[in-house]
């Protein structure tokens, strides 16, 4: 065990230095995720930084989708003990004001650079704990908070400057920590057949007066293992919404949606409708290191300071054939219709994926697509 600067602060949760996780599970992680969503759908970016103490690794990624191309840079290095200054090579994340303002910079790396300042539109919100288990072990046990906001700054890709400002951007971010599969694949042992697939929908949306969070995870039969839907009003009220029913509008021949229709009820039983439209999408497994990414995995040791760039042609059928095995992030625009017919317009992240069968959606196996 080693001391770190954080040990000077009264924030310990276990009888060990702060940099020493309470669990010895190799899959312990602590990371941030951000998106940069141009409201007009001209471009979008996904980025994040993570620490993996039991693997001795820290890494970051920056993904940009513009036109028919999705490109990413990966950065990795040995972990250090100074968690107050988050950085991996030329990638840096500075906390300007906790839970409200962040400054993210990427020095020119493989032709991509950025200088972006995040500002929260509403207070950060702690989500429900997320758990997943197989027959023999915990595969996901995490806490996460989320927030909607905007960005000011720029992204540069091979000399093309993408300007970002608070009026034209919308975004969501999350901070999560706990256990999930990271690093190099572990020996499989006896095959575990408990995972049969999953259906996922995540909508953190910003409206003028409130932020709306909807998170749903279902198994192939439609049973919900994670479910929460709330409106968090600017005056501090948290409104629980129930009776959620979702219709995803898929592009024929794919599992990629172009929109969604959601109905739910307030506590009085009045029906509220939400219609979401995709302006642009980016499969997160194409360069960001999340599940299904064949190019890179979070927490993988790369023998020291490391950078690389990967690019995906989204018009290539062989590339897009992998999209059904990924969650897909969208620039989403939304219209919420109240029981009295009043409408409010909003925007934010529209994240959806169907991995494997989902019988309520008409997907009977791993390869079915929408008709």
PyMOL commands that set and color helices and strands:
alter all, ss='L'
color gray80, all
select helices_A, chain A and resi 5-8+317-320+323-325+359-361
alter helices_A, ss='H'
color red, helices_A
select strands_A, chain A and resi 28-38+43-52+57-66+69-78+86-88+91-97+101-109+112-120+125-126+130-133+138-157+160-164+169-180+197-206+210-218+224-233+238-240+242-250+257-265+271-283+306-313+328-337+343-356
alter strands_A, ss='S'
color yellow, strands_A
deselect
rebuild
show_as cartoon
